């Protein structure tokens, strides 16, 4: 997509701090990092979100996320790791090109990816199970 900033970065048209690159992906340092080493996995082909990316590419992205998280944990000495993938504006997606955030976590870093746990009521649980299992058929 010609006007997509992540397409331009993934394609090498815009310079980036590249940690990894192959024929299908580029992994770059995020310019607005949540923590030291926060990186992004960018497919070189444009997919707006998880709903558009083919299953095979989504699987490859997760395999790459594991590879990168392992190398980054060793290299950076972080205490934990978040892999985050947002879909839609309400979910925090700000660039509409599928990407995965690789966020090294350090004790006391105050980068938050948390929520207040709610309660799952029986009738709501049953409704969700029925609707999702029907949608999978």
C-alpha positions in Angstrom: 0.0 0.0 0.0 1.6 3.2 -1.2 0.6 5.5 1.7 1.3 3.0 4.5 4.3 4.1 6.7 4.9 0.5 7.8 5.0 -0.7 4.2 7.6 1.9 3.5 9.7 1.0 6.5 9.3 -2.8 5.9 10.3 -2.3 2.3 13.4 -0.3 3.2 12.2 3.0 1.7 12.4 4.7 5.1 15.5 4.0 7.3 15.0 2.1 10.5 17.0 0.5 13.2 16.6 -3.0 11.9 17.2 -6.0 14.2 16.3 -8.7 11.7 15.2 -9.0 8.1 14.2 -11.8 5.8 12.1 -12.1 2.6 8.8 -11.7 4.5 9.5 -9.6 7.6 11.5 -6.8 9.0 12.0 -6.3 12.8 12.7 -2.7 13.9 13.2 -0.8 17.1 10.1 1.2 17.9 10.7 5.0 17.9 8.3 5.4 20.8 9.4 2.5 23.0 7.5 1.3 26.1 10.8 -0.1 27.4 14.4 -0.4 26.4 14.5 -2.7 23.3 10.8 -2.4 22.3 10.6 -3.6 18.7 8.1 -4.2 16.0 7.6 -7.2 13.7 6.5 -5.9 10.3 5.4 -8.1 7.4 6.7 -6.8 4.1 3.3 -7.3 2.5 0.4 -5.1 3.6 -2.3 -6.6 5.8 -4.4 -4.2 7.8 -4.8 -6.4 10.8 -5.0 -10.0 12.2 -8.3 -10.5 10.3 -6.6 -9.9 6.9 -3.2 -11.7 7.4 -3.2 -15.3 6.0 -2.9 -18.0 8.6 0.5 -19.1 7.2 1.9 -15.6 7.6 0.4 -15.2 11.1 2.1 -18.5 12.1 5.4 -17.3 10.7 5.0 -14.0 12.6 4.6 -15.9 15.9 7.6 -18.2 15.2 9.6 -15.1 14.5 8.3 -13.5 17.7 9.6 -16.4 19.7 13.0 -16.3 18.0 13.3 -12.5 18.6 12.1 -12.7 22.2 14.6 -15.4 23.0 17.5 -13.4 21.4 16.4 -10.1 22.9 16.0 -11.6 26.4 19.5 -13.0 26.2 21.0 -9.8 24.7 19.2 -7.3 26.9 19.0 -9.2 30.1 15.3 -8.4 30.6 13.2 -10.0 33.4 10.2 -10.9 31.2 8.6 -10.3 27.8 5.3 -9.1 26.3 4.2 -9.9 22.8 1.3 -7.6 21.9 -0.8 -7.5 18.7 -3.6 -4.9 18.5 -6.6 -4.9 16.1 -8.7 -1.9 15.6 -8.6 1.6 17.0 -10.5 0.7 20.2 -7.9 -2.0 20.9 -5.0 0.4 20.6 -4.0 -0.1 16.9 -2.7 3.2 15.6 -1.0 2.1 12.4 -3.3 -0.1 10.2 -0.6 -2.5 9.0 -0.4 -5.8 10.9 2.4 -5.7 13.4 3.5 -7.3 16.6 5.1 -5.4 19.5 8.0 -7.2 21.2 8.3 -5.5 24.6 11.1 -6.5 26.9 10.1 -6.2 30.5 12.3 -5.1 33.4 11.5 -5.2 37.1 10.1 -1.8 38.0 9.8 -0.6 34.4 6.2 0.7 35.0 5.2 -0.2 31.4 1.6 -1.5 31.9 -0.3 -4.1 30.0 -2.9 -4.9 32.7 -6.6 -4.7 33.4 -8.9 -5.0 36.3 -10.3 -8.6 36.3 -14.1 -8.7 35.9 -16.5 -11.6 36.7 -17.7 -14.2 34.2 -21.4 -14.9 35.0 -22.8 -18.3 34.0 -25.4 -17.0 31.6 -22.8 -14.7 29.8 -20.3 -17.6 29.7 -22.9 -19.9 28.1 -23.9 -17.2 25.5 -20.3 -16.6 24.5 -19.5 -20.3 24.2 -22.6 -20.9 22.0 -21.9 -17.9 19.7 -18.2 -18.5 19.3 -18.5 -22.3 18.7 -21.3 -21.6 16.1 -19.0 -19.0 14.4 -16.2 -21.6 14.1 -18.4 -24.0 12.1 
